[in-house]
Amino acid sequence: MQIVPVVDILAGQAVRAVRGERSNYQPLQSSLCLGSEPLVVARALLHHCASSRLYIADLDGLTGRGAQAALLASLLDGLPDTEIWLDAGFTSAASAEELLEAMPQQGRRICPVIASESLREARQIGEFIRRWPRALLSLDQRKGAALGAASCWSESELWPEQVIVMTLDRVGSFEGPDLRLLREVSARAGSGRRVIGAGGVRNLEDLEAAGEAGASAWLIASALHDGRIPPRRHDACRG
């Protein structure tokens, strides 16, 4: 099981994400590093699980206040060997292109995350994939309800090669992953796609169960910061 560490950035700081209740997020406190400076936090997470990938949730972008372009550029500069999976609330391929074109060199290492909560209709997925073949689709759900365009869930023929199952109400909750939902999406994704989970993981046993349910990777923040998942060898964290 690959671990992809997550940094949530809000108003220039790394914050602790809990249940998707973004108005209540607080500056991060972590056992891995001091303070909530995003680059410091990112480096600590990447080192802890020996990952070459980092998921960044730009909460300013996700809440309609505009992506933190300068901060994102500084993170790319400070993490020259890291692939970035970026969710910045992109409402269209054009909005993603506008941000990434402002960082022409570093932007090549960004894989845009197509969040269902930010889309009006599923056909927009194809616009992203044509521009960025490595883009990821995040199927966002809270308390059993699909967020954004419900057709993103139903029209699986439009899904890209990598699909994230994001249960927002379990993020930072330590309630365990939603294995039933994971199995359902994995079955519909088929053998040609890679399913990545997010939300609820407490420990290594949860990761093992998620792998048996169809996940090949998991997005994690809180369980790493709280020391619930031990450091990983470099070769053990690739997938």
Summary of the structure (lengths in Angstrom):
residues: 239
radius of gyration: 16.2
end to end distance: 7.0
largest distance: 44.4
contacts: 802
relative contact order: 0.16
helix: 38%
strand: 23%
